[in-house]
Amino acid sequence: MAATGETIVALSSGRPPAAIAVIRISGEAAAASAIALAGKLPNPRQAALRTLRDPGSGEAIDDALTLFFPGPKSATGENIVEFQCHGSRAIVDRVIEVLTALDGVRLAEPGEFTRRALANGLIDLTEAEGLADLLAAETELQRKVALVRASGGLRAKLDSWRQALVRLSADAEVAIDYPDEEDGVMAPDLRPAATELLNEIRDLLDAPRTEKLRDGIRVVLAGPPNAGKSSLINALTYSERAIVTPIAGTTRDTIEIPIAMDGMPFVFVDTAGLRDANDEVEAIGVGRARDEMAAADIILWLGPDHDIPASARTLLLRPKADLGSSGAGLPVSSKTGLGLSDLRQRLLDRARATLPSGVSVMLTNREASLLGEIHTILLQCIQIAAPEIRAELLRQARELVDQITGRAGVENVLDELFSRFCLGK
């Protein structure tokens, strides 16, 4: 995406009221528009206090710490000016109103500052996606993994793989140019290098996806009515979200409660009791409960052991253990806390098997799909002897890498991605 030449402005800090508000301007007219309000700008990357004034009336708006970052060495690759002023709604609204009244200055769209950084080659698409995840991170593991992506962890891998593909393409061209090994030129064997690249790609494809880390491990509590699901979910999440009564069938719809345990994201889902329901509303709830079980990462089953869902995702519990209940499964009690610590540990152990064990590079589903195509192409290159076909396949593989990094064919992806950003990012 090429820069439009328009100058954009937005609040880049948190929503007012706040102690300080950071208002950012980026584009060709950033310096001129800032001078219109603040007078002489400070030296690049040096902060100075300036009084911001309405250029039309000369009325003072606020005193602001002012910084100037000339492009291309700035966050967007363009000229940037930042005003750090008092964080009242009135001040922020007035500064932005005055700036957008100037010729060529408009309010930024969501994610437009980052989108310009991408267009100007300061970051690639994988780093932009990592930044989006970093801004949305709510757990320590989400923060760590997102930071690896935002800092270029995946970009470095892709750059090295693209270089490997270029070298393989050059070798394929040699085989085309010298099919009979003329002049003593030996066409190199592509298979060892292609196999090494295949193995590296396979390792990354086998790792968990960012969507799972972003959305959280989905834990569904299921079983017959009045089995203690709502009481247990309240106890596990330290909340009173689910209604608890002695009346069977109290829960009619699903209730989702996101929570972090030991820095790992979970979403606990309470469901309607499973039974043949005559009531239409309850029947809908039972249907949704079954849908949730099908989509769950972990099912906590609070029903009889002979009805336990046949799935490796299921963990059998024996609820209301304080009442002397018998049977198989982990004994738990929402009332006394019996077994809850053990249950939380088992959930963490299963989550660690699903999510990355340490800080590592992870792929989105989009990236994994494209990288899977590259993997298939490399397998074909190893199996096909015709150098012309190999060269074409390797060209396709390079194009797929460019789609992952955002160099080509991703405008629809960009629109979806940057809609997740705030105006000032």
C-alpha positions as CSV (number, residue, x, y, z in Angstrom):
1,M,0.0,0.0,0.0
2,A,1.5,3.4,-1.0
3,A,1.2,6.3,1.3
4,T,-1.6,8.7,0.2
5,G,0.3,11.9,1.0
6,E,-2.5,12.9,3.4
7,T,-1.5,13.9,7.0
8,I,-3.4,12.1,9.8
9,V,-3.9,12.9,13.4
10,A,-5.3,10.9,16.4
11,L,-5.1,10.4,20.1
12,S,-2.5,7.7,20.7
13,S,-2.9,7.4,24.4
14,G,-5.7,6.1,26.5
15,R,-9.2,7.5,26.5
16,P,-9.7,10.8,28.5
17,P,-9.8,11.8,31.2
18,A,-6.2,11.0,32.1
19,A,-3.1,12.8,33.4
20,I,-1.5,13.0,30.0
21,A,-2.8,12.7,26.5
22,V,-0.5,11.9,23.5
23,I,-1.7,13.3,20.2
24,R,0.2,12.1,17.2
25,I,0.4,13.7,13.7
26,S,2.0,11.9,10.7
27,G,2.4,12.8,7.1
28,E,3.8,15.4,4.7
29,A,2.1,18.3,6.5
30,A,2.9,17.1,10.0
31,A,5.6,19.6,10.7
32,A,3.7,22.5,9.1
33,S,0.5,21.8,11.0
34,A,2.3,21.4,14.3
35,I,4.1,24.8,13.7
36,A,0.7,26.3,13.1
37,L,-0.3,25.4,16.7
38,A,3.0,25.4,18.5
39,G,5.3,27.8,16.7
40,K,8.9,26.7,16.3
41,L,9.4,23.0,16.6
42,P,12.1,21.6,18.9
43,N,15.2,19.9,17.4
44,P,14.5,16.3,16.2
45,R,13.9,13.8,19.0
46,Q,14.3,16.5,21.7
47,A,11.3,17.4,23.8
48,A,10.4,21.0,24.5
49,L,7.4,22.7,26.1
50,R,5.2,24.7,23.8
51,T,2.0,26.5,24.1
52,L,-0.6,25.2,21.6
53,R,-2.8,28.0,20.2
54,D,-5.7,28.1,17.8
55,P,-4.0,29.5,14.6
56,G,-7.2,31.4,13.7
57,S,-7.9,33.2,17.0
58,G,-4.5,32.9,18.7
59,E,-6.3,31.6,21.8
60,A,-4.2,29.3,24.0
61,I,-5.4,25.7,24.2
62,D,-2.9,24.1,26.5
63,D,0.8,23.7,27.2
64,A,2.3,20.5,25.7
65,L,5.5,18.7,25.6
66,T,6.3,18.6,21.9
67,L,8.5,16.2,20.0
68,F,9.4,16.0,16.3
69,F,10.5,12.8,14.5
70,P,11.6,13.4,10.9
71,G,11.0,10.7,8.4
72,P,12.0,8.2,7.3
73,K,13.5,7.4,10.8
74,S,10.1,7.5,12.6
75,A,7.4,5.1,13.6
76,T,5.6,5.5,10.3
77,G,8.5,6.4,8.0
78,E,7.0,9.8,7.6
79,N,7.4,13.1,9.6
80,I,5.7,12.7,13.0
81,V,5.0,15.3,15.6
82,E,3.7,14.3,19.1
83,F,2.0,16.6,21.6
84,Q,1.9,15.4,25.2
85,C,-0.7,17.6,26.8
86,H,-3.1,17.4,29.7
87,G,-5.5,14.5,29.3
88,S,-9.0,16.2,29.5
89,R,-11.6,15.5,26.9
90,A,-12.0,19.2,26.2
91,I,-8.3,19.7,25.5
92,V,-7.9,16.6,23.3
93,D,-11.1,17.4,21.3
94,R,-10.0,21.0,20.8
95,V,-6.5,20.1,19.6
96,I,-7.7,17.5,17.2
97,E,-10.5,19.8,16.0
98,V,-8.0,22.6,15.3
99,L,-5.6,20.3,13.5
100,T,-8.2,18.7,11.3
101,A,-9.4,22.1,10.3
102,L,-6.1,22.7,8.6
103,D,-5.7,21.9,4.9
104,G,-4.6,18.3,4.2
105,V,-5.1,17.0,7.8
106,R,-7.7,14.5,8.7
107,L,-8.5,12.1,11.5
108,A,-6.7,8.8,11.2
109,E,-8.5,5.5,10.6
110,P,-8.0,2.5,12.9
111,G,-4.5,1.2,12.6
112,E,-3.5,3.7,10.0
113,F,-0.2,4.7,11.7
114,T,0.9,1.1,11.7
115,R,-0.4,0.6,8.2
116,R,1.8,3.4,7.0
117,A,4.8,1.8,8.7
118,L,4.0,-1.4,6.8
119,A,3.6,0.5,3.5
120,N,7.0,2.2,4.1
121,G,8.8,-1.1,4.8
122,L,9.5,-0.5,8.5
123,I,7.6,-3.6,9.5
124,D,6.1,-6.5,7.7
125,L,2.6,-8.0,8.0
126,T,3.7,-10.6,10.6
127,E,5.1,-7.9,12.8
128,A,1.9,-5.9,12.4
129,E,-0.2,-8.9,13.4
130,G,2.1,-9.4,16.3
131,L,1.6,-5.8,17.4
132,A,-2.2,-6.3,17.2
133,D,-1.9,-9.3,19.5
134,L,0.4,-7.4,21.8
135,L,-2.1,-4.6,22.2
136,A,-4.8,-7.1,23.0
137,A,-2.7,-9.3,25.3
138,E,-4.3,-10.0,28.7
139,T,-2.1,-12.8,30.0
140,E,1.7,-13.1,30.4
141,L,2.0,-15.8,27.8
142,Q,0.0,-13.8,25.3
143,R,2.3,-10.9,25.9
144,K,5.5,-12.9,25.5
145,V,4.5,-14.6,22.3
146,A,3.0,-11.5,20.7
147,L,6.3,-9.6,21.5
148,V,8.3,-12.2,19.7
149,R,6.2,-11.7,16.6
150,A,6.0,-7.9,16.9
151,S,9.8,-7.8,17.3
152,G,10.4,-9.6,14.0
153,G,10.8,-13.2,15.2
154,L,8.7,-14.7,12.4
155,R,10.0,-12.1,9.9
156,A,13.6,-13.3,10.5
157,K,12.6,-16.9,9.7
158,L,10.7,-16.0,6.6
159,D,13.5,-13.8,5.3
160,S,16.0,-16.6,5.7
161,W,13.6,-19.1,4.1
162,R,13.1,-16.8,1.2
163,Q,16.8,-16.5,0.7
164,A,17.0,-20.3,0.7
165,L,14.3,-20.4,-2.0
166,V,16.2,-17.9,-4.1
167,R,19.3,-20.1,-3.9
168,L,17.3,-23.1,-4.8
169,S,15.8,-21.2,-7.8
170,A,19.3,-20.2,-8.9
171,D,20.3,-23.9,-8.8
172,A,17.2,-24.8,-10.8
173,E,18.1,-22.2,-13.4
174,V,21.6,-23.7,-13.7
175,A,20.0,-27.1,-14.5
176,I,17.9,-25.4,-17.2
177,D,20.9,-23.6,-18.7
178,Y,23.2,-26.5,-18.7
179,P,21.1,-29.6,-19.2
180,D,24.0,-31.7,-20.5
181,E,26.6,-30.4,-18.1
182,E,28.3,-28.4,-20.9
183,D,31.6,-26.6,-20.2
184,G,32.1,-28.7,-17.1
185,V,29.2,-27.1,-15.3
186,M,27.4,-29.5,-13.0
187,A,23.8,-28.8,-12.1
188,P,23.6,-29.0,-8.3
189,D,21.3,-31.4,-6.5
190,L,18.5,-29.5,-4.9
191,R,17.3,-32.3,-2.6
192,P,19.5,-31.8,0.5
193,A,18.8,-28.1,0.8
194,A,15.1,-28.5,0.0
195,T,14.8,-31.3,2.6
196,E,16.5,-29.1,5.2
197,L,14.1,-26.3,4.5
198,L,11.2,-28.7,4.6
199,N,12.1,-29.9,8.1
200,E,12.3,-26.3,9.4
201,I,8.9,-25.4,7.9
202,R,7.4,-28.6,9.3
203,D,8.6,-27.8,12.8
204,L,6.8,-24.5,12.7
205,L,3.7,-25.9,11.2
206,D,3.4,-28.4,14.0
207,A,3.4,-25.6,16.6
208,P,0.2,-24.2,18.1
209,R,-1.6,-21.3,16.3
210,T,-1.8,-17.8,17.7
211,E,-5.6,-17.9,17.5
212,K,-5.7,-20.6,20.2
213,L,-3.5,-18.4,22.4
214,R,-5.5,-15.3,21.6
215,D,-8.9,-16.9,22.2
216,G,-7.9,-19.0,25.2
217,I,-8.3,-22.7,26.1
218,R,-12.1,-23.4,25.9
219,V,-13.2,-25.5,29.0
220,V,-16.8,-26.6,28.8
221,L,-18.6,-27.9,31.9
222,A,-21.2,-30.5,30.8
223,G,-23.5,-33.1,32.4
224,P,-27.1,-33.6,33.4
225,P,-29.2,-31.0,35.2
226,N,-28.4,-30.1,38.8
227,A,-25.0,-31.8,38.6
228,G,-23.2,-28.8,40.1
229,K,-21.9,-27.3,36.9
230,S,-22.8,-23.7,37.7
231,S,-21.5,-23.9,41.3
232,L,-18.2,-25.4,40.0
233,I,-17.7,-22.8,37.3
234,N,-18.2,-20.0,39.9
235,A,-15.7,-21.7,42.2
236,L,-13.1,-22.2,39.5
237,T,-13.4,-18.6,38.2
238,Y,-13.8,-16.9,41.6
239,S,-17.0,-15.3,40.4
240,E,-20.8,-15.5,40.8
241,R,-21.6,-15.3,37.1
242,A,-23.7,-18.5,36.9
243,I,-27.0,-18.7,38.7
244,V,-27.1,-21.5,41.2
245,T,-30.4,-22.9,42.5
246,P,-31.6,-26.4,43.6
247,I,-34.0,-26.4,40.7
248,A,-32.9,-28.7,37.9
249,G,-32.5,-26.9,34.5
250,T,-31.7,-23.4,35.9
251,T,-29.1,-22.8,33.2
252,R,-30.8,-22.4,29.8
253,D,-28.0,-20.8,27.8
254,T,-24.3,-20.9,27.7
255,I,-22.3,-18.6,29.9
256,E,-18.7,-17.7,29.1
257,I,-16.2,-16.6,31.7
258,P,-12.6,-15.7,30.5
259,I,-9.9,-16.0,33.1
260,A,-6.1,-16.3,33.3
261,M,-4.5,-19.1,35.3
262,D,-0.7,-19.0,35.8
263,G,-0.5,-16.5,32.9
264,M,-2.4,-18.8,30.6
265,P,-5.8,-17.8,29.0
266,F,-8.9,-19.9,29.6
267,V,-12.5,-19.5,28.7
268,F,-14.8,-21.5,31.0
269,V,-18.3,-22.3,29.6
270,D,-21.3,-23.2,31.7
271,T,-24.0,-25.1,29.7
272,A,-27.5,-26.3,30.1
273,G,-28.0,-29.7,31.7
274,L,-28.2,-32.6,29.1
275,R,-31.6,-34.3,29.1
276,D,-34.6,-34.8,26.9
277,A,-36.3,-31.4,27.3
278,N,-40.0,-30.8,26.7
279,D,-39.6,-27.1,27.2
280,E,-38.7,-25.4,23.8
281,V,-36.3,-22.9,25.4
282,E,-34.5,-25.6,27.4
283,A,-34.2,-27.8,24.3
284,I,-32.4,-24.9,22.5
285,G,-30.1,-24.7,25.5
286,V,-29.4,-28.4,25.4
287,G,-28.6,-28.1,21.7
288,R,-26.1,-25.3,22.3
289,A,-24.5,-27.3,25.1
290,R,-23.8,-30.1,22.7
291,D,-22.4,-27.7,20.2
292,E,-20.1,-26.3,22.9
293,M,-18.9,-29.8,23.8
294,A,-18.0,-30.4,20.1
295,A,-16.0,-27.2,20.0
296,A,-14.3,-27.6,23.4
297,D,-10.6,-28.0,24.0
298,I,-11.4,-29.6,27.4
299,I,-14.7,-31.1,28.6
300,L,-15.3,-31.3,32.3
301,W,-17.9,-34.0,32.6
302,L,-20.0,-33.9,35.8
303,G,-22.3,-36.8,34.8
304,P,-22.3,-40.5,35.4
305,D,-19.1,-42.3,34.3
306,H,-21.1,-44.6,32.0
307,D,-22.3,-41.6,30.0
308,I,-18.9,-39.9,29.7
309,P,-18.3,-38.5,26.2
310,A,-15.9,-40.7,24.3
311,S,-13.1,-38.1,23.7
312,A,-9.6,-37.6,24.8
313,R,-10.6,-34.0,25.6
314,T,-12.8,-35.2,28.5
315,L,-11.9,-35.0,32.1
316,L,-14.2,-37.0,34.4
317,L,-15.2,-35.3,37.7
318,R,-17.1,-36.5,40.7
319,P,-18.9,-33.4,41.9
320,K,-20.4,-32.7,45.3
321,A,-17.8,-34.9,46.9
322,D,-18.5,-33.2,50.2
323,L,-21.9,-35.0,50.2
324,G,-20.2,-38.4,50.0
325,S,-20.9,-39.0,46.3
326,S,-19.4,-42.1,44.9
327,G,-18.1,-43.2,41.5
328,A,-15.2,-42.7,39.3
329,G,-13.5,-39.4,38.5
330,L,-11.7,-36.6,40.3
331,P,-13.6,-35.8,43.5
332,V,-14.4,-32.0,43.7
333,S,-16.5,-29.9,45.9
334,S,-17.5,-26.3,45.1
335,K,-18.7,-25.8,48.7
336,T,-15.5,-26.9,50.5
337,G,-12.9,-26.5,47.8
338,L,-12.0,-30.1,47.8
339,G,-10.1,-31.1,44.6
340,L,-10.2,-27.7,43.1
341,S,-6.4,-27.1,43.3
342,D,-5.8,-30.5,41.7
343,L,-8.4,-29.7,39.0
344,R,-6.7,-26.4,38.2
345,Q,-3.4,-28.1,37.9
346,R,-4.7,-30.7,35.5
347,L,-6.2,-28.0,33.4
348,L,-2.9,-26.2,33.3
349,D,-1.1,-29.4,32.3
350,R,-3.5,-29.9,29.4
351,A,-3.2,-26.3,28.4
352,R,0.6,-26.5,28.3
353,A,0.4,-29.4,26.0
354,T,-1.8,-27.3,23.7
355,L,-0.1,-23.9,24.0
356,P,3.7,-23.2,23.5
357,S,5.8,-24.4,26.4
358,G,8.0,-21.3,26.2
359,V,8.4,-18.1,24.2
360,S,8.4,-19.2,20.6
361,V,7.3,-18.1,17.1
362,M,3.7,-19.0,16.4
363,L,1.7,-18.8,13.2
364,T,-1.8,-17.5,12.5
365,N,-4.2,-19.8,10.6
366,R,-3.6,-17.6,7.5
367,E,0.2,-18.0,7.7
368,A,0.0,-21.7,8.4
369,S,-2.2,-22.2,5.3
370,L,0.3,-20.4,3.1
371,L,3.3,-22.1,4.6
372,G,1.6,-25.4,4.2
373,E,1.4,-24.7,0.4
374,I,5.1,-23.9,0.4
375,H,5.7,-27.2,2.2
376,T,3.8,-29.1,-0.5
377,I,5.7,-27.3,-3.3
378,L,9.0,-28.3,-1.8
379,L,7.9,-31.9,-1.6
380,Q,7.1,-31.7,-5.3
381,C,10.5,-30.2,-6.1
382,I,12.2,-33.1,-4.4
383,Q,10.1,-35.6,-6.4
384,I,10.1,-33.9,-9.8
385,A,13.2,-34.1,-12.0
386,A,12.3,-31.6,-14.7
387,P,14.3,-28.4,-14.0
388,E,11.8,-26.1,-15.7
389,I,8.9,-27.3,-13.5
390,R,11.1,-27.0,-10.4
391,A,12.0,-23.4,-11.3
392,E,8.3,-22.5,-11.7
393,L,7.3,-24.2,-8.4
394,L,10.1,-22.4,-6.5
395,R,8.8,-19.1,-8.0
396,Q,5.4,-19.9,-6.7
397,A,6.9,-20.6,-3.3
398,R,8.6,-17.2,-3.2
399,E,5.3,-15.5,-4.0
400,L,3.6,-17.4,-1.1
401,V,6.3,-16.1,1.3
402,D,5.6,-12.6,0.0
403,Q,1.9,-13.1,0.8
404,I,2.8,-14.1,4.3
405,T,5.0,-11.0,4.9
406,G,2.6,-8.7,3.2
407,R,4.7,-7.8,0.1
408,A,1.9,-9.0,-2.3
409,G,-1.8,-9.8,-2.5
410,V,-3.0,-9.0,1.0
411,E,-5.2,-5.9,0.8
412,N,-8.2,-7.8,2.2
413,V,-6.1,-9.1,5.0
414,L,-4.9,-5.6,5.9
415,D,-8.4,-4.2,6.1
416,E,-9.4,-6.9,8.6
417,L,-6.2,-6.7,10.6
418,F,-6.1,-2.9,11.1
419,S,-9.8,-2.7,12.0
420,R,-8.6,-4.3,15.3
421,F,-6.4,-1.3,16.1
422,C,-7.3,1.9,17.8
423,L,-7.3,5.2,15.9
424,G,-3.9,6.3,17.3
425,K,-2.0,3.1,16.5
